């Protein structure tokens, strides 16, 4: 009978371990209006993080993270040389900035709203935890 090797203590996280963090810990974002459509760019700083982002952040996943986008058509454009994705959300702003009833009529906050959402990322891609500030 063959035995599995014992785990090595202190060897780091399991290869399939994940950590829940705000997406903004590993990705930048910028958003704005294009007539009645919203434009949302998301990018990362390393190839490994981009590979995860490109596999994970689909139009359907974007709609799950930002439920207000659910009724709209979302197109994704991959920009691998920039380690970035671009999403166009069709019709989110109605007839445009002047006619939009949204609190954010230019969709400027859409990127930061996405960055605040918690996602499960492979632990090796997560940045190290920042120490808490000492009490005053």
C-alpha positions in Angstrom: 0.0 0.0 0.0 1.3 3.4 -1.0 1.1 6.3 1.5 0.7 9.9 0.7 3.6 12.0 1.9 3.0 13.9 5.1 2.3 17.7 4.6 5.3 19.8 5.2 4.7 22.2 8.0 5.3 25.8 7.1 5.4 25.0 3.3 2.8 27.7 2.6 -0.8 27.5 1.5 -2.1 24.6 -0.5 -2.0 25.2 -4.3 -5.7 25.5 -4.5 -6.2 27.6 -1.4 -8.0 30.9 -1.8 -8.3 34.1 0.1 -11.3 36.5 0.1 -10.3 40.1 -0.5 -11.7 43.1 -2.1 -11.0 42.9 -5.9 -9.2 46.3 -5.6 -6.4 44.7 -3.6 -5.1 43.2 -6.8 -6.8 45.2 -9.6 -7.2 48.8 -10.6 -10.3 50.2 -12.3 -11.5 53.3 -14.1 -15.0 53.9 -15.4 -17.0 56.5 -17.2 -19.7 57.3 -19.7 -19.8 56.8 -23.4 -23.2 58.4 -24.3 -25.8 56.1 -22.8 -23.3 53.3 -22.2 -20.8 52.9 -19.3 -17.2 51.9 -20.0 -15.3 50.0 -17.3 -11.6 49.2 -17.5 -10.0 46.7 -15.0 -6.2 46.0 -14.9 -3.7 44.1 -12.9 0.0 44.5 -12.3 1.3 41.0 -12.9 0.8 38.3 -15.6 -0.4 35.8 -13.0 -3.0 38.2 -11.7 -4.1 39.0 -15.2 -4.5 35.3 -16.1 -6.7 34.9 -13.0 -8.7 38.0 -13.8 -9.2 37.1 -17.4 -10.4 33.6 -16.4 -12.6 34.9 -13.5 -14.1 38.2 -14.5 -16.7 37.4 -17.2 -19.7 39.5 -18.1 -21.8 37.2 -16.0 -19.4 37.4 -13.0 -19.5 41.2 -13.4 -23.3 41.1 -13.2 -23.1 39.0 -10.0 -20.6 41.4 -8.4 -22.6 44.5 -9.5 -26.3 43.3 -9.5 -27.5 46.7 -10.9 -25.9 45.6 -14.2 -28.0 42.4 -14.5 -30.6 43.7 -17.0 -28.0 45.2 -19.4 -25.9 43.7 -22.2 -22.3 43.6 -21.2 -19.5 43.2 -23.8 -15.9 42.3 -22.7 -12.8 43.2 -24.6 -9.5 41.6 -23.6 -6.3 43.7 -23.7 -3.7 41.1 -22.7 -0.7 43.3 -23.6 -1.9 45.8 -21.0 -3.0 43.1 -18.6 -6.5 44.6 -18.7 -10.1 44.0 -19.5 -12.6 46.5 -20.8 -16.3 46.2 -20.3 -19.0 48.1 -22.1 -22.4 48.2 -20.3 -25.0 49.0 -23.0 -27.8 51.4 -22.0 -26.9 51.8 -18.3 -27.0 55.6 -18.5 -30.2 55.7 -20.6 -30.0 58.5 -23.1 -26.8 59.8 -21.6 -25.5 61.9 -18.8 -28.1 64.7 -18.9 -31.0 62.2 -19.0 -29.7 59.5 -16.6 -31.7 59.1 -13.3 -28.7 57.2 -11.7 -27.0 58.7 -8.7 -23.8 58.3 -10.6 -24.9 59.6 -14.1 -21.4 59.5 -15.6 -20.6 56.0 -14.2 -17.4 57.4 -12.6 -17.9 55.4 -9.4 -18.6 52.1 -11.1 -14.9 51.1 -11.1 -14.5 51.8 -7.4 -17.8 49.9 -6.7 -16.3 46.9 -8.4 -13.0 47.2 -6.6 -14.8 47.1 -3.2 -16.5 43.8 -3.9 -15.0 40.7 -2.2 -13.7 37.9 -4.4 -12.0 34.7 -3.8 -8.5 34.8 -5.3 -5.8 32.1 -5.2 -3.8 32.8 -2.0 -0.5 33.3 -3.8 -2.0 36.2 -5.8 -3.2 38.0 -2.7 -1.0 40.8 -1.4 0.4 40.3 2.1 -1.9 41.6 4.8 -1.1 45.0 6.0 -0.6 45.4 9.8 -3.2 47.2 11.7 -2.3 50.7 12.8 -1.3 51.0 16.4 -3.8 52.6 18.7 -3.4 56.4 19.1 
